[in-house]
Amino acid sequence: MALVLVADDDADIRDLVLFKLEQLGVEAISVEDGTAAIEAVRERRPDLAVLDISMPGLSGIDVCRMIRAEPEIAQTLVIMLTARAQEADVEGGFAVGADDYVTKPFSPRELTSRIQTLLNRARA
Amino acid sequence: VTSPAPPVDVGHLLRRAFAALIAIIVLSGVAGVVTIVPLANEINRQLSGVLRIRAANGQVRSPLGDAQLALDGYLATGQAADLQAYHTAVQRYPDAIAALRRTTVGTDEAAQVEELNQRVTAWQAAADRLAATPPGTTPSPADVDQVHELIQAALSSSLAIDTTLTTRAATLHQSLGRLTVLLVIALAGLTVTGIAVATMIGIATTRRITTPLGKVVGALDELSAGRIEARVSVPGAPKEIAAVAAAVNATGVQACRERELGFASRRLSTAVRDPLSAEQATATAVRGLGGLFAADHVLVRPFAGQDVIPEPVTWSAPSAPGDLGPLAQTPVDWLPPDTDEPFVAAGPTDGGGPPPMPERAALDSAQAGSVMTLAVGEKNECLGHVTIIRTPGHADWTMFEVQVAEIQAADLRQALMRAKMFEREKRVVAQLREVDKAKTDFLSTVSHELRTPLTSICGYLELLVDEDAGPLNSQQTQMLQVIDRNAARLRGLIEDLLIMSRMESGRLPHGKELLDAAELITATESTFSPQASTAGVTLAFDVQGPLPVRGDAEQLDRVLMNLLSNAVKFTPRGGRVTVNATSESGHVVIAVRDTGIGIPADDVPKLFGRFFRAHNATDRAIPGTGLGLSIVAAIVKSHGGTIAVDSSEGAGTTFTIHLPVAEAA
């Protein structure tokens, strides 16, 4: 079974995504900042990480960059969450190797469908 | 080449011409008198000689006639008285002939007189013989005839003398006549010559006056017509005209100098007004004024209390004597700040009026000759003073130079005020930039802060609506739809605000790809059809594709979405929304027409302003942010297009967009 990491400093959003993923039968864990996120990726080796760009400490961008820099975890899929649908953020996300991005406010339906798409593609 | 005659004056020329005329008249008179009078005298003398001879000749014939008459009487009558008369007459003859001889001495008639006397002598011998015949005796007729023949011969001689004299007198008269004719001819010749000479002198004199005068007048005409390079050269002209010509040339030279000064002044004005900093403008001004007026020192001193000129600015010619330091430190408190009159002087201690002592002493240190000090500023705002100094031995200020300096002072003032305003503007712009950045940051932060809670609201709402948390009854579903609709409005508002702020800061991404507007328009049909049918509004499309435009698909789509959602939103049930699109003379023309509530005429001009909402929309509580149309207008403008609105309240509204047709790549 696939493992998904959700990193967001907003607990409501973390719970929302976890709820939706669990409903779909996807195992999910969540953390509330960037430092915890990179540690969780190293320890738990999730298949996919949903990273909020603006988090206290390390940002989603920083975490993504670190993931791509470490060979053991570099293959982890990354979806960025951004509240600022600005070109700079999106480009920044793709520049550090994110696989997709979703703009807040997002539809939980859309996010989980994108997660599943990426996971299916990786499995295939 | 003849060297020009030394200059003379006009009076001298005229006097010379008059003197020549008078001399010719006098000379011709004298010449006539001198030549004619002796000749006439000689002729008269000869004529009177002729008259005397003729008289004496007559006196000779008288005793001869008397004697012959008396002799004939005696011979006829034998009277003693006749004989006595004969003798008396004969005795008169010697005196008469002596007198005739005297008058004819040395003349052509002298020989004739001697011939006459011989004939008289012959007659007298024969007559005396007859007279000696006693009374009563009849002399022989032969003797009497002989005596008659002899007396006739004698008288003929005398008459011959008369004839000769008559001829001579006639000759003399002729001579006199010829002389008179000659005199008339000579006088006429002299007169003609005199007139010719006088005319020549007149012409020459006139030429020497009018020709150079004409040149001077020509040069003056040129000067007054603005051709100030005109100069006049009058070699050999009279002194007065040469003086006028020199004055005219000096005027031309001065005009040229003033024109050059005017040109240079204009160039300096441009240079002074060009820089946007007060320091640069002042430095350019002092350097430029130094060159412009060939001055030795120029300085600008700040006026107390102003903040445009921070400190004195000086300039000195490379080899200029004197020290400008003390003057730079002396405030110009003696020239009234509200005066328009510059201080102009031939020296620092000129006259005893201004400037006061400290200024004079400082001017002495600068070795000032001619000084000009002008206020920089207007009546109620003096910025400082510019002082231009020439050291002694240089020219004084001309009126024109003072005027030019005044213009330069005014230009400097203008440049300084502009620099001041520019500084102020720069500060304001910097402040505005900060404010704008703060606003953008604020909007960005707020939108982020709003989006996060909205994510939770919308996300959980979706879970509920999707019945992920269990089934809902119809009332709950209706309530959740109200929440969903308002959450969507909130999302739309945040979205519009963000786009607005990005557009204003110029950070809205703007593609330039080749698009078919027809496709964009057609794509909106599926988006709005459900909405329109729900609202009971007929939606009709008439699109004459393809319609190539160059631009950003997302933004153009936003334009169409905004206009269509407005049209549907403001059209009551049963109404109609029509979208026409075609290309027309280089433009893609898109018209969105509705049969809605329309826009009040007063509101139309403000329609594209931010946060503006027509009052009939607010009156009816139709939701909206007032940002949509201002975003539409900004996007259309950034695509090089125009948007126009035509509306009548209660009848409907048409928005027409013109976009440039894209050239095929």
Interface residues (C-beta under 8 A of the other chain):
Chain A: D10 D12 I13 L16 F19 K20 Q23 S54 A83 R84 A85 Q86 E87 K104 P105 F106 S107 P108 R109
Chain B: S444 S447 H448 R451 T452 L454 T455 S456 I457 C458 G459 Y460 E462 L463 D466 D468 R491 L498 R502 R507 P509
